């Protein structure tokens, strides 16, 4: 249950962060429209949104997944936006010389060059999803590692609390290993450089 919550929240938040990061990175118009509101929302701690989510979305699974998605959105957005903006414009200009239009340039030059930064954001968001999961599962949950820790706290079962913490740590290691595998598969040229 914990992995499902973290995964769905990461998928939603990461996808939104990726879309806004790419659009804002490629277009000054999108940046003018969306960057400031996203930056304002980014500085609000996601934990502070919990009472608002509870009132507006309820205390079910939706509020837990929404909290995780909000927490995951910003690391992906910031890294994607920066990575897209930091692509060397001389390379983009060279693509135009070879006849690439704006869309082709975005797909064939900008996105591959921005990929390392984007993957850093996704990797960071995977860790943040576990942090948000801990908070989310403390609220009216009836399953998951956080729920077990909460029950253990109420019955003063230190052994179960430590087991829950170890499970979270193992989930973090697992997530990191998965992300390293994704990075190796997505950027085979990095392996060749080593």
VOTI-23793 format. One record per residue: x, y, z of N, C-alpha, C, O in turn. Coordinates in pm, whole numbers, plus 50000, padded with zeros to 5 digits. Atoms other than C-alpha are relative to their C-alpha. Example, Ala and Ser with C-alpha at 12.3 -4.5 7.8 and 13.67 -1.06 7.14 Angstrom:
500894988150000512304955050780500905012050000501945011850066499184988149994513674989450714499235010950073499745022050090
END
This chain:
500834988050000500005000050000500875012650000500585022349930499104988549992502845023850086500635002949865500675014449821499374998150131504605018249754499005005149897499365013249811501034995450093501335023249564499755014850019499725022449922500234985849973500685056549735501175008549951500975018549882498824992350040504245068649682500165000149849500505010449791499855001050145504305056349322498995008449924499355015349828501044992250069501005072049218500235014950021500135022849927499704985849972501845104949389501195004949921501175016049867498804996450078505295105249226499675001149852500145010449785500374999850142503805097348885499235012849965499525019349865500814988150028501245125548904500845012750017500895021149927499194988049975503555151549061501175001349905501475012249857498874999850093506515141748845499585003849859500285011349791500504996850135504455143348525499665014949989500005021349889500324985750001503135177948614501265008550003501375018449931498744992649993506605189948709500764999649869501345009749828499325001650129508035176548384499345008849893500035015749818500724992050100505325192948170500265014850021500625021949927499774985749973505625226848342501465003949981501745014849931498584997150017509425224948345500395001349855501125010549818499684999450144509645217647972499345012149936500005019649864500704988650061506985243147872500615013350042500845022049959499434987549952508425270548092501435001849954501885013149931498624999150047511965262247985500095003649853501035010349811499974997550144511125263847615499325013149960499655018749855500814988550041508705293347614500005010950108499665008450223500054988549908509025327747774498565003150040498305007450152501414997549969505235331147754499534990950113498914995550209500395009349894504665299647961500725003450131500135002550238499264996249879507385310748203499325011950067499155012050189500664988349944505665344548247498684996550065498305002550166501305003949945502325327348310500094991250124499344993050219500045010549898503315298348534501164999950099501024994150207498845001449912506765302848688499785006550137500045000250240500194993249871505865328448957499024992650091499334990550208500895007749911502805309249086500634987050050500434983150165499355012449957504855277149092501085002850104501244995150199498964996649903507715294249276499395003750135499945000350240500694996549875505295308449533499514987350069499694985750190500505012649943503695274149583501144991350051500984984050149498855008449964507135257749603500535003150140500984994150211499424996349870508185277149914499084996750117499494997650233500925004349894505105265650107500324985550034500264976949945499715014049965506055234150301498784991249974497664994750011501145008550036503915205450173499264995150124498064992450116500665004449876503185195150533498965010450044497935006950101500944989449962501485229050587498704999249922497685004749965501215001350082498995220050313499054989250050497924988150002500785011349953497705190150505498605003850050497634997550010501364996449957494805207750686499115004349884497925000949882500774995650115493705223850359499564988149914498424987649868500345012050077493835190550176498934991750069498034986350005500985007749924491895173550453498605006049985497614998749973501304993350013489125199550425499484999049858498304996149837500474999350139488995201550045499874986349932498924984049858499995012950069489835165949933499444988950089498974978750038500475010249908488875146450244501164992850066502324996550048498955007149927490765121650459500314986449941500984978250003499775012850066490795092850213501334999649926502235007549951498785002050079493425081049969500345012249915501515015149892499764988550088492975111949750500885010350067501785015750003499184989849931494435135350014501444995350017502375003350007498645005449984497415112450073500775000949867501925005349864499344999850132498205109349701500225014449955501265017549896499844985950036497635146749646501185006250074501965013650014498884994749922500075155249926501334995249942502265003149927498775005550058502725132249778500265006349863501415009649831499844994050133502105146249427500505014450010501395018449934499564986149981502505182149548501475000450042502245008649992498615000549954505735173249726500964996249886502085001249882499145004850109507115156149412500065009449881501015009049803500074991250116506105182749161501205009449991501795010849884499044989050004508625209449258501444995849971502115002749894498635003950038511955190549247500124996849851501125000349788499965003150143511095177648898499895013049920500615014949822500184987350072509905212148787501285008349999501735012549892498814991449990512955231248912501154994349917501795001649842498895006150073515475206548769499754999649850500665001949771500325000350143513665203048436500115013949939500715015749833499964986250048513255240548395501465004549983501835010149880498594996150005516945246548474500744992549890501534998449816499305008150100518145217948254499675004549858500555005349772500414995550134516125229947954500615013749970501105016049860499464986650021517235265948001501535000149985502085008849917498535000250004520905256348044500594993249877501814992449864499495006150123521155238447709500735010849920500245021949904499174990650075523885255047506499275004649873498974996549785500744994350114522145278147257500774998749869500184998749761499215001750123525025273947012499684986649934499664985549811500375013150055524075237346973498635000849933498414994849827501344998150057520445247346911500125007549867499465004049769499774992450124521625272646652500594991049890500224992249773499425009450097523705245446485498914991049942498944987849823501125008050047520545224346463499165007449897498715001549799500744991950097518765252946285500745000749867500135000249760499194999750122521645255046037499784987149920499764987349797500215012850068521055218145960498534997449966498164986449924501385000850046517365225045897498984995350103497844992450066500965004249899515745215346228499075011650036499535022850058500934989749953512585234546316499984999850153500684991950215500024998649853511735244446675499624986950069500244983050169500455012649939509875211946752501104989449989501404982650087498935009950020512625189946603501205003150090501814994050146498914995849912515235210046793499724996050145500614991350216500385003449863513335204747116500144985150027500644981150132499975014549983513065167147064501404994249981501814985450057498735006250036516455159846909501225006250067502274999850076498844993549939518715184947084499765003450147500504999150235500204994749864517225201547391499694988950100500334988250205500395010249903515565171447558501154990350031501384987450149498885008749965518575147847524501085007150084501675001150173498994992749923520915174947654499515003450141500315004650234500574996849869518545183147941499734987550084499474988650204500365012549932517985146448031500744997750132500094993750229499345002249870520685144048303499395008550113499185003550224500614991449898519175173848490498594995650035498194996250151501375004749977515645160448448500034987650089499234986450182499915012349919516675126548589500435002850143500034995750235499644996149863518295143648889498745004450075498555000850192501264995749937514935160148960499094988450034498484988250141500855011749975513085127248928500574991750115499824986950201499365007649892515605109849152499765006650136499464999950235500254992649876515245136949415498534998750040498224997050158501435001349971511445135049386499644986350054498724985050135500275013449947511545097749450500274999650150499524993450226499714999249856513165104749787498965008350073498535004950183501014991249940510715132949858498674992650012497924994850107501275007449994507815109349779499954991350125498884989750185499975008149877508925086950067499825008850124499165004850220500184990749888509155116950300498535004050013497975003950123501424996249998505655128250203499134988150038498094989850102500745012049966504465092350236499924998250152498874994650206499975001349854505515091750602498945009050061498185004950149500984990549948503415122750668498594995549963497694995650047501345003650049500485110850455499434988050074498234987550102500505012249938500255076950623499735001650150499244992450215500314997549859499995092450969498575005450016498075006950128501324993849996496595106850876498934990249956498854986849838501155008450028493585084150896500294988649902499454985549816499685011450086495345055350723499594987250071499564986750194500305012949940494305019350777500904989149942500674977249964499025009350056497215003550589501255007949966501215020149950498744993750036500835010650507500985000250116500614997850231498945000049899504105013750693499775011050103499965008850222500274989049907503185047650843498904996650099498985000350216501105004349913499975033050982500514990350106500134991250223499425009649904501925004451143500845007350105500795004050223499194992249906504355029351297499105007750097499395008450217500934992649915501445050051427499374990950105499274994650222500555009749904499855019151586501054996050104500754994950223498915004049909503225009151733500295011050101500605008250217499764988749908503655043951882498945000250109499255002450226501104999849903500245042152051500084988450099499604989650212499885011349908501045008152200501434998450054501774988250114498614999549952504685017252281500774987349959501404980850041499275011450056506104990052055501215005249923501155007449802498794994450060509625002851991500534990849889501064995649789499515009350102510494971251797499315002249866499955001849761500744997550124507734978451541500345013649941500385015149819499614986850049508705015151518501344999149927501495004549817498685001550063512325005851443499884991949871500544995049771500225007950122511144979551193499425008849890499845007949775500594990850098509015006051018501045009649943501055012449823498934990950045511985029851003500954992749906501374998249805499125008050087514155002150857499334997449865499994997849761500725002150126511454994850597500055012549914500285011749793499894987550075511405031650497501405001749941501555005849826498614998950048515215031150469500234990549882500854994349783499855009750109515094999750254499245004549874499725002649763500744994650113512425015550034500815011149932500845012049809499154989350055514735045649992501154994449919501454999449811498895006250073517635023349889499474993749871500104994949765500605006250118515365004049650499685010349893499975008349775500364989350091514085036149494501265005649933501275008249812498754994750055517655048749450500624990349899501124994649795499475009950094518765016249284499204999849870499774998749761500864999750120515795017349046500345012349916500455011449794499694987850073516625053248956501354999249932501515004149820498685001750063520275044748890499874991249875500524994049774500235008550116519095017048656499345007649886499705006049770500664991850101516795041248475500995009749936500985011649815498994990750053519645066348441500964992949905501304998349799499095007450087521955039848295499324996449868499954997249762500725003850122519285028548047499705012349913499775011549790500384988050075518265064047948501205007549943501085014749843498814992750045521815077147909501184990449980502134990750057498935009850020524005049247766501355006549973502395000449999498744993250027526625074847661500775003150127501995004550123499324997549873527385081648029500874988250039501964990050093499215012049970528575045548071501274999749916502344995749963498855000250092530855049347771501075009950042502255008050013499054989749956532455080347926500884995350114501995000250132499275004449880533575061548238501144990949967501844986350058
END
